[in-house]
Amino acid sequence: MVWTGGCLCGDVQYRAEADPLRAVICHCGMCRRVSGAPFLAFVHFPVEAFTWTKGGPTRYRSSADAERGFCRRCGSTLTMHETVLADRVQVTLGSLDRPQDVRPDDHVWTEEQLPWLRIDDDRPRFPTISTAVPSNALKEET
């Protein structure tokens, strides 16, 4: 399957020609700050199947081991690039053209989850990082 997406203004667009390796909802404080939202969801695509079709993100080093990508013009949060996951590009689920076709595998950094936030799903939850669970990122057919 081919996956496409991009930023709000359209200056940065991408294409992935492989299905997601996994998808995750992150509750860490850095993801909250970069997105302005109570959590941020990422979809992981193999780096060799991923291309920028228009422009590319500006990167910000948010920690010693990670950079976050965003659109220079509109500010849309687009990517996460982690040293330990160099084999993939993590794009924000909301930047996909069809985010409804992805279902996150799990929740990470739940020890930092906002106390008033309740998400009623059956996805595994991890206090910090996830164990490498098999992906269920593709939405089940109904």
JOLINKA-V45670 format. One record per residue. N is the residue number from 1. BURIAL is b if it has 9 or more other C-alpha atoms within 8 Angstrom, else e. D_CENTER is the distance of its C-alpha to the mean C-alpha in Angstrom with 1 decimal. Layout:
BEGIN
n: {N;N}
burial: {BURIAL;BURIAL}
d_center: {D_CENTER;D_CENTER}
END
This chain:
BEGIN
n: {1;2;3;4;5;6;7;8;9;10;11;12;13;14;15;16;17;18;19;20;21;22;23;24;25;26;27;28;29;30;31;32;33;34;35;36;37;38;39;40;41;42;43;44;45;46;47;48;49;50;51;52;53;54;55;56;57;58;59;60;61;62;63;64;65;66;67;68;69;70;71;72;73;74;75;76;77;78;79;80;81;82;83;84;85;86;87;88;89;90;91;92;93;94;95;96;97;98;99;100;101;102;103;104;105;106;107;108;109;110;111;112;113;114;115;116;117;118;119;120;121;122;123;124;125;126;127;128;129;130;131;132;133;134;135;136;137;138;139;140;141;142}
burial: {e;e;b;b;b;b;b;e;e;e;b;b;b;b;b;b;b;b;b;b;b;b;b;b;b;b;b;b;e;e;b;b;e;e;b;e;e;b;b;b;b;b;b;b;b;b;b;e;b;b;e;b;e;e;e;e;b;e;e;e;e;e;e;e;e;b;b;b;b;b;b;e;e;e;e;e;b;b;b;b;b;b;e;e;e;b;e;b;b;b;b;b;b;e;b;b;b;b;b;e;e;b;b;b;b;b;b;b;b;b;e;b;b;e;e;e;e;e;e;e;e;e;e;e;b;b;b;e;e;b;e;e;e;e;e;b;b;b;b;e;e;e}
d_center: {18.0;16.8;13.5;13.5;11.9;12.3;13.2;15.7;18.7;18.2;18.9;15.7;14.9;13.4;14.3;13.4;16.5;15.4;13.8;10.5;11.4;9.4;6.8;6.8;7.7;8.5;11.9;12.8;14.9;13.2;9.9;12.6;14.6;12.2;11.1;14.5;13.3;14.1;10.6;6.9;4.7;1.5;4.2;6.5;9.5;12.8;13.6;17.0;15.9;13.7;15.7;15.7;18.2;19.0;18.8;16.0;14.0;16.0;14.7;15.5;16.2;15.0;16.7;18.8;16.2;13.1;12.6;10.3;10.8;12.1;14.8;18.2;19.9;18.1;15.7;12.5;9.4;7.7;6.4;6.8;9.9;11.6;15.2;15.2;12.5;14.2;14.4;10.9;8.6;4.9;4.1;3.4;5.1;8.1;8.6;9.6;13.4;13.5;10.8;13.7;13.8;10.9;11.6;9.6;11.6;12.0;11.8;11.9;14.0;16.0;18.9;17.5;16.7;18.9;22.2;22.6;19.3;19.9;17.6;19.9;18.2;19.1;15.9;16.8;16.4;16.5;18.1;16.2;14.2;14.1;16.7;15.8;16.2;16.6;13.9;14.6;11.5;14.0;15.6;19.1;21.9;24.1}
END
